[in-house]
């Protein structure tokens, strides 16, 4: 993807990947209720983030969003995640 994306957005893309990877690592513990919220810095970042990123608004078939708008929305979501932690 580095060549497919605007280089200005690579840090944002990498941040989103880190957040989602952290959640993926902890997902089963979270679903089972075995993860204690706030027990690790990574968990604080991943726990609330994945539901936000994964549950981001979806657009209908007839709706259009520019790539720029998509990156702006991702940046807003990640900023919200960071302020929660």
N, C-alpha and C positions, 0 to 999 in steps of 0.2 A: 503494500500500500504506500510506502514512502514516495514512490514515483507517481502514484495516482492522486495523491492529496496535495493540496497547497502546502508548501513547507511551513507557512505561518501557523497552520493548524496542527502540525505534528505533536507539539507538546500537549495540546488538549486531547488529541486522540490517544496518546500514550497514557495520560492521566485516567481517561475513561477505561482503558484496558486494564490498568492496575486496579482500579476500584472494582471492576467486574471480576477480575481474577481473584481478588481477595474474597469477594462474596462467594465465588464458586468453590473456593477452598473450604469455606465455613458453612456452606448452604445446608448440608445435612444436619450439622449440629444446631443450626438456627431453627430448622423445621422441627426437629425433635425436642426443642426446648432445652437442649443441653448446653447451649452457649449462653454464658452470663454476659449480658450487655456491659460494655466498657471494660472488659477484662484485658483487652490489648489495644494498642493504637491502631493496628491493622483492622481489627474487628470493628472499632468505632468508625473507621472509614468505610468498611465494606458492608456492615450490617444495614445501615439505613440507606445506603446508596443504591444497591441493586433493585430494591423495590421501586425506587424513584426512577432510575434509568430504565429498568425493564418495563415499568409501568408508564413510561412516557406516553403522552397523547399520540394516538395513531391518526393518520389522515386517511380520508376516504379516497376512493378511486378517482373521483373528479377533482380533488383538491391538489394544489401544487405548492410546493415550498422550494425555494432556491437552496442551493448548497450552503450559501452564506447564512441564510436563516436557520438552517439545520445546525450548523456549527454554533451559532449564537445561542440557540436553545440548549444545546449540549453544555455550553459554557455556563449558562444560568443554572442548569441542574447540578453541575459539579460544584458551583459556588455555593449552592444551597447545602449540598452534602458537606462541604468543608466547614460551613458555619455551624452545622449541627454537631460537629466533632470538636 
